[in-house]
Every structure is written in C-alpha cells, then in structure tokens.
Amino acid sequence: PAAPMLLCAGNGDPTVFYSLNTQLMGSLWAGLPAGLVTVLDVDTAPTGAADPFAAAKVGFAQAKAATAAAAGANAAQAVTAAYHGGLVPPFCNAAARGFFSQF
C-alpha cells in the first residue's frame, strides 16, 4: 500500500513560495486516493473544533505575533526574516509528528 504524505508550509514564506510548491503539488496529487496526500498551511486559522492541525496553526499565529511584537516598528521585516527558517519549521515538525503517529 502507498504511504501517506503530509505537505506542510506557510503561505507567507518568502523563500519557498507556497503557491508554486506546496499548493501546486497538492493540486497535482489531488487525484490520488483520498487521505493519501494531506496539505497543511500553518499560516491559516483552524477550520473548526475538529481541525487536526489546530494546535500547529494557533501556535504558529502566536509565534508570528510575538515575533512582530518584539520587533516594534520593524514587525513585518522581522516576521519575513524569521518566517522560513524560524517560524514555520517547529510547527510543521510538530504537525508531522502528530500526523504520522496515527499510522
């Protein structure tokens, strides 16, 4: 049987563009059997109480807000600089651990 796959990223990544990478690959693989490919954008709000990635999304939003608050007037620049290498990885890693632990 085929192994499940999780594609995780943030839509505001200035290094690896979400629409040209994660979203595009998710679209290309949309015809595969249901549940085989899961796409996660950590830079979105939880979809509801049953969202399996709610904790990652909320945690990411809090980390992003804290980065912006700590930078004051340079908030947008600080978030952009930290986005790919500092903000996204811990939340995608946590989401991946949770996702793959169910198999």
N, C-alpha and C positions, 0 to 999 in steps of 0.2 A: 504494500500500500504506500501511497505517497505521503510524505511528511508534511505537516502543516508549516506555514511560513507566516511570520509577522514582519510587516514593513512599518517601521516607526521613524518619525521625523517631526519637525515643527515647520509650519507653513511660512514662518518668517525667517528661515535660515538664509543668511546672506552668502553662505559658502556652497551648500548643496541645495539647489533650488527645488523646493517641494513639488511644484507643478511639473517640472521636467524630469524628476526622478521618481519619487515615491508615488505620486498621484498617477503618473503615466504608466508605471509598471503595474500598479493596482488595476488600472483600466485594461491593460493588455492581458492580464491574467484573470479578468472578470469572468471569462467563460469556463474556467476550471470548476470542478465540483465545489459546491457550497461548503464553506468553512475551511477550505484548503489555504486560502490566502486572506489574511486579515491586515487591513491598513489602519494605522493609528496616527493621527495628527495630535501630538500632545499640546499643541497651541490652540486648542478649541475647548469650549465648555463641555462638561459632561452632558450626555444626551438624556439622562434621567437616572432614577434610582437604580436601574438595572445595568447601567453602563459599567462593564467590567474594567474599564480603564479610568474610571472617575478619579481615583486617588492620584494617578500619574498626572492627569490633566489639572487637577486642583493644585497639586504640589508644584507643577511647572508654573502655573499662574502666580502662585505665591513667590516662588524664587525669582521670576521675572519682575514682579512688582518690587521685591526687596532690592534687586539689582538697580532698578530705576530709581528708587527712593534714596539709595545710598549715593547715587551719582549726582543728585540735585539737578542743576541746570544742564548737565550733560547726560541726562537719563537715556535718551534714545541712542546716543552713541555708545553708552556703556552696555545697554542691552544688545545692541548689534554686535559689539566686540565679544561679548560673552556667550552669545546665542549658540553657536555651533559647538564650540569646544567645552563650554562650562555649564550651560543651562540645559540643553537637550539631553546629553548623554546619561546623567543619572536617572532621569525619568523614563527614558526608553529602556535602559537596562533593567530597572525595576519592573516595568510593564512586561518585558520579555521574560523575566524570571517567573512572574505570575502566570503569564500566558502558557509557557511551556511546562510549568509544573502540573498542569491539568492532564498531560498526556503520559 
